[in-house]
Amino acid sequence: MKLKNKVCIITGATSGMGKAVAQSFSKEGAKLVLSGRNLDRGNALAAQLPHSVFMEGDVSEPSYNENLVKAAIENFGQLNILSFNAGMLGLGDVVNLPETLWHKTLNVNLSAIFYLCKNAIPHIQKRPGGAIVINTSIAAFKSFPNHPAYCASKAAAVALMKQMAVEYAPDIRINAICPGPVDTPFLWDSAKAFKNPDSAVEDAKNATLLNRLGTPEDIAKLTLFLASEDASWITGSSMTIDGGILNA
Ligand SMILES: NC(=O)c1ccc[n+]([C@@H]2O[C@H](COP(=O)([O-])OP(=O)(O)OC[C@H]3O[C@@H](n4cnc5c(N)ncnc54)[C@H](OP(=O)(O)O)[C@@H]3O)[C@@H](O)[C@H]2O)c1
């Protein structure tokens, strides 16, 4: 029970990695505020996990982030941990990317982190053992075609993580995980950005040193480690979890 009675907000909990994080945090005794847009998937997950509530909304809205924190305090009386997983691709090269899509991608992948942290940090600081884990991407360090908004937002999210880790130490440990290709709907959507969309996912798999895609559970294990006291001397780190693809 690595997170017994810890109260956690998990964004992107309706699918892929965020859902796996929610399931693993729950097994470890956490109480959860689950965030996402899809009402059916969100309510179904909350029904499966004890001590959890689902809040539907768009993370790019500041007031929704305020409400996530209120839900944690009203339902569970405290807040200890944030796990950021909501994300979007916003595909298109700089010349053809509509300004609205640029801004939306930056809002969902970057500003949403600012909005939730702004509201959550004063509550997390009230107790020892606070932790924030931000799911970014290897796209913070490596460029991909038609991903300018995505790469820029993920690199900025790593920079924001490092700044906050300095600002809020030693009260709160703040780290980023940087996944490579993980088998979720998001990865299959990203295939259309590449020259050979039909083989893009297989190509990514073959480009890893470990010769497989990541699973949401691989990511949940690292998120749990960083959120728990097992990582009590780790803050300000951006950890790649990518089957070795960045080093290939
Ligand atoms: N899959 C990969 O290969 C990969 C690699 C590196 C990094 N990542 C990052 O990993 C994170 C999780 O992605 P995933 O692969 O697990 O994708 P996924 O299965 O498509 O899940 C994405 C999640 O983000 C939520 N979301 C998206 N836009 C939102 C918004 N405006 N407001 C609220 N929630 C929103 C979705 O909610 P609804 O479904 O309810 O709309 C969903 O829960 C993302 O930040 C992504 O950038 C993915």
The ligand as an SDF file (V2000), in Angstrom:
LIG
                    3D

 48 52  0  0  0  0  0  0  0  0999 V2000
    0.9360    7.1490  -26.5560 N   0  0  0  0  0  0  0  0  0  0  0  0
    2.1610    7.5520  -26.7620 C   0  0  0  0  0  0  0  0  0  0  0  0
    2.9090    6.9700  -27.5540 O   0  0  0  0  0  0  0  0  0  0  0  0
    2.7030    8.7370  -25.9870 C   0  0  0  0  0  0  0  0  0  0  0  0
    4.0870    8.9460  -25.9920 C   0  0  0  0  0  0  0  0  0  0  0  0
    4.6150    9.9710  -25.2340 C   0  0  0  0  0  0  0  0  0  0  0  0
    3.7930   10.7620  -24.4640 C   0  0  0  0  0  0  0  0  0  0  0  0
    2.4480   10.5560  -24.4840 N   0  0  0  0  0  0  0  0  0  0  0  0
    1.6420   11.4050  -23.6020 C   0  0  0  0  0  0  0  0  0  0  0  0
    0.9560   10.5920  -22.6800 O   0  0  0  0  0  0  0  0  0  0  0  0
   -0.2260   11.2480  -22.2210 C   0  0  0  0  0  0  0  0  0  0  0  0
   -1.3800   10.2540  -22.2120 C   0  0  0  0  0  0  0  0  0  0  0  0
   -1.6260    9.8610  -23.5480 O   0  0  0  0  0  0  0  0  0  0  0  0
   -2.1940    8.4150  -23.9470 P   0  0  0  0  0  0  0  0  0  0  0  0
   -1.2380    7.8500  -24.9140 O   0  0  0  0  0  0  0  0  0  0  0  0
   -2.5600    7.6640  -22.7430 O   0  0  0  0  0  0  0  0  0  0  0  0
   -3.4620    8.9070  -24.7860 O   0  0  0  0  0  0  0  0  0  0  0  0
   -5.0280    8.5660  -24.7880 P   0  0  0  0  0  0  0  0  0  0  0  0
   -5.2400    7.1310  -24.4830 O   0  0  0  0  0  0  0  0  0  0  0  0
   -5.5310    9.1280  -26.0470 O   0  0  0  0  0  0  0  0  0  0  0  0
   -5.5520    9.4490  -23.5560 O   0  0  0  0  0  0  0  0  0  0  0  0
   -5.5360   10.8400  -23.5950 C   0  0  0  0  0  0  0  0  0  0  0  0
   -6.2770   11.3480  -22.3880 C   0  0  0  0  0  0  0  0  0  0  0  0
   -6.2350   12.7910  -22.3670 O   0  0  0  0  0  0  0  0  0  0  0  0
   -7.5440   13.2740  -22.1370 C   0  0  0  0  0  0  0  0  0  0  0  0
   -7.6900   14.5990  -22.7390 N   0  0  0  0  0  0  0  0  0  0  0  0
   -7.2820   15.0050  -23.9570 C   0  0  0  0  0  0  0  0  0  0  0  0
   -7.6100   16.2940  -24.1570 N   0  0  0  0  0  0  0  0  0  0  0  0
   -8.2380   16.7120  -23.0310 C   0  0  0  0  0  0  0  0  0  0  0  0
   -8.8090   17.9420  -22.6270 C   0  0  0  0  0  0  0  0  0  0  0  0
   -8.8020   19.0310  -23.4180 N   0  0  0  0  0  0  0  0  0  0  0  0
   -9.3740   18.0110  -21.3860 N   0  0  0  0  0  0  0  0  0  0  0  0
   -9.4060   16.9280  -20.5690 C   0  0  0  0  0  0  0  0  0  0  0  0
   -8.8550   15.7420  -20.9020 N   0  0  0  0  0  0  0  0  0  0  0  0
   -8.2860   15.6320  -22.1270 C   0  0  0  0  0  0  0  0  0  0  0  0
   -8.4500   12.2540  -22.7960 C   0  0  0  0  0  0  0  0  0  0  0  0
   -9.7500   12.3840  -22.2930 O   0  0  0  0  0  0  0  0  0  0  0  0
  -11.0780   11.8410  -23.1010 P   0  0  0  0  0  0  0  0  0  0  0  0
  -10.6950   10.5130  -23.7110 O   0  0  0  0  0  0  0  0  0  0  0  0
  -12.0840   11.7090  -22.0020 O   0  0  0  0  0  0  0  0  0  0  0  0
  -11.3970   12.8790  -24.1030 O   0  0  0  0  0  0  0  0  0  0  0  0
   -7.7510   10.9540  -22.3890 C   0  0  0  0  0  0  0  0  0  0  0  0
   -8.1260   10.5940  -21.0830 O   0  0  0  0  0  0  0  0  0  0  0  0
   -0.4110   12.4530  -23.1360 C   0  0  0  0  0  0  0  0  0  0  0  0
   -0.0160   13.6250  -22.4480 O   0  0  0  0  0  0  0  0  0  0  0  0
    0.5530   12.1910  -24.2950 C   0  0  0  0  0  0  0  0  0  0  0  0
    1.0530   13.3890  -24.8260 O   0  0  0  0  0  0  0  0  0  0  0  0
    1.8670    9.5780  -25.2370 C   0  0  0  0  0  0  0  0  0  0  0  0
  1  2  1  0
  2  3  2  0
  2  4  1  0
  4  5  1  0
  4 48  2  0
  5  6  2  0
  6  7  1  0
  7  8  2  0
  8  9  1  0
  8 48  1  0
  9 10  1  0
  9 46  1  0
 10 11  1  0
 11 12  1  0
 11 44  1  0
 12 13  1  0
 13 14  1  0
 14 15  2  0
 14 16  1  0
 14 17  1  0
 17 18  1  0
 18 19  2  0
 18 20  1  0
 18 21  1  0
 21 22  1  0
 22 23  1  0
 23 24  1  0
 23 42  1  0
 24 25  1  0
 25 26  1  0
 25 36  1  0
 26 27  1  0
 26 35  1  0
 27 28  2  0
 28 29  1  0
 29 30  1  0
 29 35  2  0
 30 31  1  0
 30 32  2  0
 32 33  1  0
 33 34  2  0
 34 35  1  0
 36 37  1  0
 36 42  1  0
 37 38  1  0
 38 39  2  0
 38 40  1  0
 38 41  1  0
 42 43  1  0
 44 45  1  0
 44 46  1  0
 46 47  1  0
M  CHG  2   8   1  16  -1
M  END
$$$$
